[in-house]
Amino acid sequence: MMMSLAMIDTEAALDTKIKHVPKKESSLRKWGPSMVVIFGVIALNGYLLGPTGGNIPSLSDRQVRSRELAAERTSLILDMEFDHAEDVKIMGSGLRSFGSRNLSEENGGIMEYTRRRHRHLGEYVHVDVSGEFSSFGKWSIAIIYFAFWVFLMFPNWFLPIGRPGIALGGGLTMIVFRYILMATGNGPFFDSVNVIILEPLFLLFGLMLTTIYLEKMERGGLFDKLRDSLDDPVSWKRSAKIMTMSTIGSAAVMNDSIVLIFSGVVVDLCVRHKVSNSLPYLLSLATTANIGSGLTMTGNPQNILIVSLAYDEIKWVEFAKNMFLPVLLATGINWVMMFTYYAAELFPGSSGYGHNVAMMFGGGKTPEMIAQENAFFARKAAAQEASGHVDVVDDGTWSIWSWLQVLVTTGFLAFFALGYDVSVVSITAGAILMVINSWKRQNYDPKPDTTEYDAEGNPLPKKKTYDMDGNEIEPEEEELVTESETTLTEVDYGLLMLFIGQFLLIGSFDDTGLPQAFFFATMGGCADQMTSSPCVYWFVMVVTILSNVASNVPVVQMLAATFPYATPYDWMQVAFSATIAGNLTMLGSAANMIVAFQAAKVGDRTFTSERHAPFGIPSCLLCLYAGTFVLSNIHFSPECSIKLGDCDDE
């Protein structure tokens, strides 16, 4: 008992030493880096393109030839006869799959593949109905969209509804208003069913199911071991571990799954260490998850879509080779910015940036860091003593349930990497874990104790019941609570509602054609040579803006329909910019929304739009332009289309 009190006193004394009154952040300190980087981007593009676009080069002979070949091929496939019933049999009722890129000559070869893909792009990816809107219809839809965009960015400015309620309310508003527009002749029919993309919803449900069972199946199991592997009493090391795990994990699996699994873990670590500001750690998770996901074609939804819609085949290794250097550079920039911008939180007691670098590479510590370590170990020892397990040492052995979790997780990652449908894989993994957990509860876990006790703690005899004849009725064996009543109720259905609402809002806005008009108006003379220098630096900026306004997946769909013969190199630039764009604002990436939602669910509401932007804007733009420069000069994908035939000109 005396030892426990001493431990608590030591902890309190150490906590007192490391507490400090936070200084109020000035507007210059908060927004200065963002403003400098924004003006730098404007100046750079003004210098490269000229104030009026006078420096935009004319089209090269190869580019002119590519345009002619594209127009010729489109004309040929439009003249081809086809059987709609046969297409439905091959491609599905929604024409959602155009099949193999490498059809044999007997099956039609390149032309038949191009025709099927053309139908796919025209009838599923983007149906251009913008001409059926009146001016009033277009601009009223735009006003509604941007109003709800602001509400989603700053959900606490108005009523305490929350993002899921705001998004769903916005989606329903669009449905009702689009019906009014159609009835009054100001707009076309709103195909609300098709704008809700089901694959991300299935994926999110499967990931949530898998995550919940990994966390709940066993105390001290795989999930707790993962959490402990990220723990460290030194703040900057804890942030570094989070960023390393997030980067590698997002590249291996998918950014949404990583942030879904580890958002709660990061908040728990902040609570464990009594961190006054969890924002650096949540930003460490979210920003590196977005950057790391750019490395592979399975890292995020837009990369998966790009690979499926590209005219020429892009293989996994080719994608990763192109993205390795840009992602590596962007990761390094984000790390440096994180340790610089949040130096006060991550390096308490440091005398400056040079001191921080010396501690990172030389291993030194400030007195405040030592105090944090002592407080951490004091709390740990006190908790062990209070639980009566002071002398218990973890021998590193794993239970059968931990091994089963590892087996399922390994299979989950393997099928992800092999290119199987990510939605099916994640739901299947969750279902397998659900069956294992229910079997474990039924046959191995101790049965719940239903004994009642009196006021003095003595067990009370079980109550007996009798029938009409006075015979004792034997009590029935109590049934175990089902998975539907326990774990399945922990799935965040509000998060699914958030994405459904956003799909409805974005789908209606895209129908107006305003995002496409914005693209062509802002690209100007660069529209026909998007990825040629110097236009590429303006192109990636336009993609970044559109990805934050209209979301990155619809932007990819729009580009695929507008530029159906884009080269593999073109798509590499789109993939990198649309991915890095996720760090510009809170709405730039689904991963950001998941982090905010999951953190708020456990009581941490520090990850907001206004707190994200001062770091996200400069980090995004610096990573974007540095990575674009590297990718422009070092890439392995051709700048021509093999299937179109314009590579023969080189």
TAMO-V769403 format. One line per field, one symbol per residue. phi: phi as a letter, one per 30 degrees, with the letter a starting at -180 (. if undefined). psi: psi as a letter, one per 40 degrees, with the letter a starting at -180 (. if undefined). Layout:
phi=???
psi=???
This chain:
phi=.ddddddddddddddddcdbddddddddddceedddddddddddddddcjecidcddddddddddddddddddddddddddbcdddddddcjdchcbciddcddddcjidddddddddddddcbdacdcdddcdeddddddddddddddddddbdcdccdcjdedddddddddddddddddddcicaddcddddddddeddddddddddddddddcdbdidedddddddddaddedddddddddddddddddcadddddddcedddddddddchddbdeedddedddddddddddbdcdadddddeddcedcdbdedddddddededddddddddddddddcdddcbdidclddddddddccidbdeddddddddddddddddddddibdcdcddidcdddddddddddddedddeddjdedddddddddddddddddddddcbdddddcdcbddciddcdddcbbddciddcddddddddddddcdddddddddddeddddddddddddddiddddddddddhdddcbecddcddddedddddddddccidddddddddddbdcedededdddddddddedcdbdddbddddddddddddcjccddcdddddecdddddddddddddddddcbbcddcbcdddjddddd
psi=dddddddddddddddddeiihhihhiddddedddddddddddddddddeideeeehiihiddddddddddddddddddehiihdddddddeidefeheaiegiiddeeadddddddddddddeddhhhedeeiidddddddddddddddddddgeedcigdidddddddddddddddddddddeeeiihhgdddehhddddddddddddddddddedhheaddddddddeihehddddddddddddddddddcidddddddeddddddddddefhdheddddddddddddddeedieediddddddddeidihhidddddddedddddddddddddddeddfddddgheieaddddddddeeeiiiddddddddddddddddddddeffdehhheeiiiddddddddddddddddddeeihdddddddddddddddddddddediiihhehiiadeehhiiihiiiadeehhhhiihhiihiddecddeehgdddddddddddddddddddeeddddddddddbeedefdeihedddddddddddddddeidddddddddddgefiiddddddddddddddeedideeiddddddddddddeehfdgidddddddddddddddddddddddddhieiifihdddeeeee.
